[in-house]
Amino acid sequence: MEELAKNLKQLIAKRAKEQTVTIFNQFSMIKQKIGEEPKNIEELTEIKEYMLGLPNELEKIKIDMNKCFDIYKMLEDFNWRFSNDEMNRKWNVFAGPRDVMKLVDERTSALDKLKAKFQDEMKTEQEEFKDEFETLYQTISGFHSY
């Protein structure tokens, strides 16, 4: 009976570890997406829209986090010993939502500056296009005299 209890605890601990790794990876992917450097205004807009949807996404992840932490609590009640890596990952997951929102705040400022840069570049390109268009228009109008 004791062997069965030990095996059951090991199975539960393994699932808790796997769930923690999954959640940790979700946060890593979110941070990676937020941290991408946009090459143009479209990519910048895509990142900003993604960041706007993050509070809902984080709420979904928090549900999984709470389930995972309940499992950890249950195992702790049985005096289960977790490795340092497991405990570090658990606490990294616990800090995940805060870390993501902090990164969102930092990136929002950086993306706003980048947006202004893209807008300036687009305005310059529009002015260059307008000048080129006017030059071509004058050239074509000159053909009319022939």
C-alpha positions in Angstrom: 0.0 0.0 0.0 2.8 2.3 0.8 4.5 1.6 -2.5 1.2 2.5 -4.3 1.0 5.8 -2.3 4.6 6.6 -3.2 4.0 5.9 -6.9 0.8 8.0 -6.9 2.7 10.9 -5.3 5.5 10.5 -8.0 2.9 10.6 -10.8 1.2 13.7 -9.3 4.6 15.4 -8.9 5.5 14.5 -12.5 2.2 16.0 -13.7 2.7 19.2 -11.6 6.2 19.5 -13.1 4.9 19.1 -16.6 2.2 21.6 -16.0 4.6 24.1 -14.6 6.9 23.6 -17.6 3.9 24.2 -20.0 2.9 27.4 -18.2 6.5 28.6 -18.0 6.8 28.0 -21.8 3.6 29.9 -22.4 5.0 32.9 -20.5 8.3 32.6 -22.5 6.4 32.6 -25.8 4.4 35.7 -24.7 7.6 37.5 -23.7 9.2 36.6 -27.0 6.3 37.9 -29.0 6.2 41.2 -27.0 10.0 41.5 -27.4 10.0 41.2 -31.1 11.4 44.2 -33.0 8.9 45.3 -35.6 10.3 46.1 -39.0 7.4 48.2 -40.1 4.2 49.9 -38.8 2.1 46.8 -39.6 4.2 44.6 -37.4 4.2 47.2 -34.7 0.4 47.4 -34.8 0.2 43.7 -34.6 2.4 43.6 -31.5 0.4 46.4 -29.8 -2.9 44.6 -30.6 -1.4 41.4 -29.1 -0.5 43.3 -26.0 -4.0 44.7 -25.7 -5.4 41.1 -25.6 -2.9 39.9 -23.0 -5.0 40.6 -19.8 -7.6 38.1 -21.1 -4.9 35.6 -22.0 -3.2 36.0 -18.6 -6.5 35.3 -16.9 -6.8 32.0 -18.7 -3.3 31.1 -17.7 -3.9 32.1 -14.1 -6.7 29.5 -13.9 -4.1 26.8 -15.0 -1.6 28.3 -12.5 -4.0 28.0 -9.6 -4.7 24.4 -10.5 -1.0 23.7 -10.6 -0.3 25.5 -7.3 -3.1 23.5 -5.7 -1.2 20.3 -6.7 2.0 21.7 -5.3 0.2 22.5 -2.0 -1.2 19.0 -1.8 2.2 17.5 -2.4 3.7 19.8 0.2 1.1 18.6 2.6 2.5 15.1 2.0 6.0 16.4 2.6 7.1 15.9 -1.0 10.5 17.2 -1.7 10.9 19.2 -4.9 14.2 19.8 -6.6 15.6 23.4 -6.6 14.9 23.6 -10.4 11.3 22.6 -9.8 10.8 25.2 -7.1 12.6 27.9 -9.1 10.4 27.2 -12.1 7.3 27.3 -9.8 8.2 30.7 -8.5 9.1 31.9 -12.0 5.6 30.8 -13.1 4.1 32.6 -10.0 5.8 35.8 -11.1 4.9 35.3 -14.8 1.8 37.6 -15.0 3.6 40.4 -13.2 6.7 40.0 -15.4 4.6 40.0 -18.5 2.7 43.2 -17.5 6.0 44.9 -16.6 7.4 44.0 -20.0 4.2 45.3 -21.6 4.7 48.6 -19.9 8.3 48.8 -21.0 7.5 47.8 -24.5 4.6 50.2 -24.8 6.9 53.1 -24.3 9.5 51.8 -26.7 6.9 50.9 -29.4 5.3 54.4 -29.1 8.8 55.9 -29.9 9.2 53.5 -32.7 5.7 54.3 -34.0 6.7 58.0 -34.2 9.8 57.0 -36.1 7.8 54.9 -38.6 5.4 57.7 -39.0 8.2 60.2 -39.7 9.7 57.8 -42.3 6.3 57.3 -43.9 5.7 61.1 -44.1 9.1 61.5 -45.7 8.4 58.7 -48.2 5.0 60.4 -49.0 6.7 63.7 -49.6 9.3 62.0 -51.9 6.5 60.2 -53.7 4.6 63.5 -54.1 7.7 65.2 -55.5 8.4 62.3 -57.9 4.7 62.2 -59.0 4.8 66.0 -59.7 8.0 65.6 -61.7 6.5 62.7 -63.7 3.3 64.7 -64.2 5.2 67.7 -65.6 7.2 65.4 -67.9 4.1 63.7 -69.2 2.4 67.1 -69.6 5.4 68.1 -71.7 4.8 65.2 -74.1 1.4 66.7 -74.9 3.1 69.6 -76.7 4.6 67.2 -79.3 
